[in-house]
Amino acid sequence: AQRVTQPEKLLSVFKGAPVELKCNYSYSGSPELFWYVQYSRQRLQLLLRHISRESIKGFTADLNKGETSFHLKKPFAQEEDSAMYYCALSFDRGSTLGRLYFGRGTQLTVWP
Amino acid sequence: GAVVSQHPSWVICKSGTSVKIECRSLDFQATTMFWYRQFPKQSLMLMATSNEGSKATYEQGVEKDKFLINHASLTLSTLTVTSAHPEDSSFYICSAAPTGILGQPQHFGDGTRLSIL
């Protein structure tokens, strides 16, 4: 079953423009949501998680339980933000052993 | 920082052979590691949870006898693709989270590209 949906496969913006990468999930309980990023020729790495409520590299994401969404936002995109972004969900909340279920990913390109 | 190493990074072999992929946590211990599979231009799909000293837990639809997982130590998990066929060609990625530290995120390996001729 599709648990995490990222509707945009590709997203392009110009430098300095706001960017929003969409993520919706389907789960009736209390999942933990993550955004992972993969820069060109690098391994997948954690960008942020909803329980941390922090901003990383200017990115923020708010969990909206009513809309079951966890959209990733940045007010002013930079060229170095160009990467593949994956939204992921874990059902094993509060555990170090959490299985992750990924969305299909959104390739973000920031043009100069 | 925490590093997860996968070996080999790329393997090409004939149909019918078995291929072993190693996943090592280099500077931390991991009771649990995870194996993912990624098809071209698609997402990572969780295959199984590898548990140190016990049997792996497989996701629905993943063949246990095809994808053998062994987690013999706190720093090493192996995935063996048995009697591999062209449809097993894919990108396999492992991840691990430090044992006993709540809230630690998973760290991912670089992945192994498997091509079956």
HADDOCK unambig.tbl for C-alpha pairs under 7 A between the chains (distance, minus, plus):
assign (segid A and resid 43 and name CA) (segid B and resid 108 and name CA) 6.60 0.50 0.50
assign (segid A and resid 43 and name CA) (segid B and resid 109 and name CA) 6.49 0.50 0.50
assign (segid A and resid 43 and name CA) (segid B and resid 110 and name CA) 5.05 0.50 0.50
assign (segid A and resid 44 and name CA) (segid B and resid 108 and name CA) 5.98 0.50 0.50
assign (segid A and resid 45 and name CA) (segid B and resid 107 and name CA) 6.89 0.50 0.50
assign (segid A and resid 45 and name CA) (segid B and resid 108 and name CA) 6.88 0.50 0.50
assign (segid A and resid 94 and name CA) (segid B and resid 103 and name CA) 6.66 0.50 0.50
assign (segid A and resid 95 and name CA) (segid B and resid 102 and name CA) 6.33 0.50 0.50
assign (segid A and resid 95 and name CA) (segid B and resid 103 and name CA) 6.79 0.50 0.50
assign (segid A and resid 96 and name CA) (segid B and resid 97 and name CA) 6.49 0.50 0.50
assign (segid A and resid 96 and name CA) (segid B and resid 101 and name CA) 6.89 0.50 0.50
assign (segid A and resid 96 and name CA) (segid B and resid 102 and name CA) 5.50 0.50 0.50
assign (segid A and resid 96 and name CA) (segid B and resid 103 and name CA) 5.90 0.50 0.50
assign (segid A and resid 96 and name CA) (segid B and resid 104 and name CA) 6.21 0.50 0.50
assign (segid A and resid 97 and name CA) (segid B and resid 32 and name CA) 6.46 0.50 0.50
assign (segid A and resid 101 and name CA) (segid B and resid 45 and name CA) 6.94 0.50 0.50
assign (segid A and resid 101 and name CA) (segid B and resid 46 and name CA) 6.55 0.50 0.50
assign (segid A and resid 102 and name CA) (segid B and resid 43 and name CA) 6.41 0.50 0.50
assign (segid A and resid 102 and name CA) (segid B and resid 44 and name CA) 6.02 0.50 0.50
assign (segid A and resid 102 and name CA) (segid B and resid 45 and name CA) 6.93 0.50 0.50
assign (segid A and resid 103 and name CA) (segid B and resid 43 and name CA) 6.09 0.50 0.50
assign (segid A and resid 104 and name CA) (segid B and resid 42 and name CA) 5.58 0.50 0.50
assign (segid A and resid 104 and name CA) (segid B and resid 43 and name CA) 4.08 0.50 0.50
assign (segid A and resid 105 and name CA) (segid B and resid 43 and name CA) 6.24 0.50 0.50
